[in-house]
């Protein structure tokens, strides 16, 4: 299964996927490219570390969504790698219908909450402020509804009484780094159900 990772930040989840691949824990999955919408994003440095093509692709003209000329560039860039799966790992843009149709039922996203709770931005902060005793992370198929696609799997994280945003974020990242590679490995061997 050929995998293209899209990300905007430092790439800790992409690194977890690549480490799982090196350890033989990504099933039949193989990361074939990393693409970022931020020219100097940390995720791009993973390419040379793991021997995977990594490049910036201009997503303008919009700042928070992939639409218009940027969407066309992304469709072309991702298609060049013939992916079976596109993983949004900290990709901070809303993908739109043309991109969704180009990779129909091939795009998954990792979200830092137990969807349908706390969709959108700041899932960890929303959960902390909610007073809930538990949160977690979700891997789901991407659809036109933001964070609304079919759920593939979730991991639960407790929220302790003295929890801070920093401590909860650390716990959440640990859960994400385990969950995302596990889901990819399962999809690569069992297929889409």
LINQUI-V112645 format. One record per residue. N is the residue number from 1. RES is the residue in three letters. D_FIRST is the distance of its C-alpha to the first C-alpha in Angstrom with 1 decimal. Layout:
# LINQUI-V112645
n = {N N}
res = {RES RES}
d_first = {D_FIRST D_FIRST}
This chain:
# LINQUI-V112645
n = {1 2 3 4 5 6 7 8 9 10 11 12 13 14 15 16 17 18 19 20 21 22 23 24 25 26 27 28 29 30 31 32 33 34 35 36 37 38 39 40 41 42 43 44 45 46 47 48 49 50 51 52 53 54 55 56 57 58 59 60 61 62 63 64 65 66 67 68 69 70 71 72 73 74 75 76 77 78 79 80 81 82 83 84 85 86 87 88 89 90 91 92 93 94 95 96 97 98 99 100 101 102 103 104 105 106 107 108 109 110 111 112 113 114 115 116 117 118 119 120 121 122 123 124 125 126 127 128 129 130 131 132 133 134 135 136 137 138 139 140 141 142 143 144 145 146 147 148 149 150 151 152 153 154 155 156 157 158 159 160 161 162 163 164 165 166 167 168 169 170 171 172 173 174 175 176 177 178 179 180 181 182 183 184 185 186 187 188 189 190 191 192 193}
res = {UNK UNK UNK UNK UNK UNK UNK UNK UNK UNK UNK UNK UNK UNK UNK UNK UNK UNK UNK UNK UNK UNK UNK UNK UNK UNK UNK UNK UNK UNK UNK UNK UNK UNK UNK UNK UNK UNK UNK UNK UNK UNK UNK UNK UNK UNK UNK UNK UNK UNK UNK UNK UNK UNK UNK UNK UNK UNK UNK UNK UNK UNK UNK UNK UNK UNK UNK UNK UNK UNK UNK UNK UNK UNK UNK UNK UNK UNK UNK UNK UNK UNK UNK UNK UNK UNK UNK UNK UNK UNK UNK UNK UNK UNK UNK UNK UNK UNK UNK UNK UNK UNK UNK UNK UNK UNK UNK UNK UNK UNK UNK UNK UNK UNK UNK UNK UNK UNK UNK UNK UNK UNK UNK UNK UNK UNK UNK UNK UNK UNK UNK UNK UNK UNK UNK UNK UNK UNK UNK UNK UNK UNK UNK UNK UNK UNK UNK UNK UNK UNK UNK UNK UNK UNK UNK UNK UNK UNK UNK UNK UNK UNK UNK UNK UNK UNK UNK UNK UNK UNK UNK UNK UNK UNK UNK UNK UNK UNK UNK UNK UNK UNK UNK UNK UNK UNK UNK UNK UNK UNK UNK UNK UNK}
d_first = {0.0 3.8 6.3 10.0 12.7 16.0 19.1 22.9 24.3 24.3 20.7 21.2 18.3 16.0 17.8 17.2 13.4 13.9 16.5 14.3 11.8 15.0 16.4 13.7 13.3 9.8 8.8 5.8 4.6 6.0 8.4 9.5 12.4 14.9 17.4 20.6 23.5 26.0 27.1 27.9 25.4 24.8 21.0 21.3 22.8 19.7 18.4 21.1 21.0 17.5 17.2 14.9 16.3 18.1 20.4 22.7 22.8 26.0 25.6 29.3 31.6 30.9 30.6 28.9 26.9 24.6 26.8 28.7 28.2 25.8 23.5 23.7 22.9 19.8 18.5 19.2 17.8 14.4 14.2 15.0 11.5 9.9 7.5 5.6 7.1 10.4 12.0 15.8 17.1 20.8 20.6 24.2 24.3 24.3 21.9 23.8 23.5 22.6 19.5 18.6 19.2 17.2 14.0 15.4 14.0 10.9 12.9 13.7 16.7 18.5 22.2 25.0 26.9 26.9 26.3 28.3 30.6 30.9 28.5 28.6 29.8 31.1 29.7 30.8 34.3 34.7 34.0 36.4 39.1 38.7 40.4 37.7 37.3 33.5 30.6 26.9 23.5 21.2 17.5 17.7 16.3 18.0 20.8 24.0 25.8 25.4 23.8 24.5 21.2 20.4 20.1 17.2 19.0 21.9 23.5 27.3 29.5 33.3 35.6 38.7 42.1 42.4 38.8 38.5 35.8 35.0 34.8 32.8 30.3 29.9 29.3 26.9 24.8 24.7 23.5 20.8 19.5 19.2 17.9 15.0 13.0 14.0 12.8 9.3 9.4 11.0 8.8 5.8 8.7 11.1 9.6 11.8 15.4}
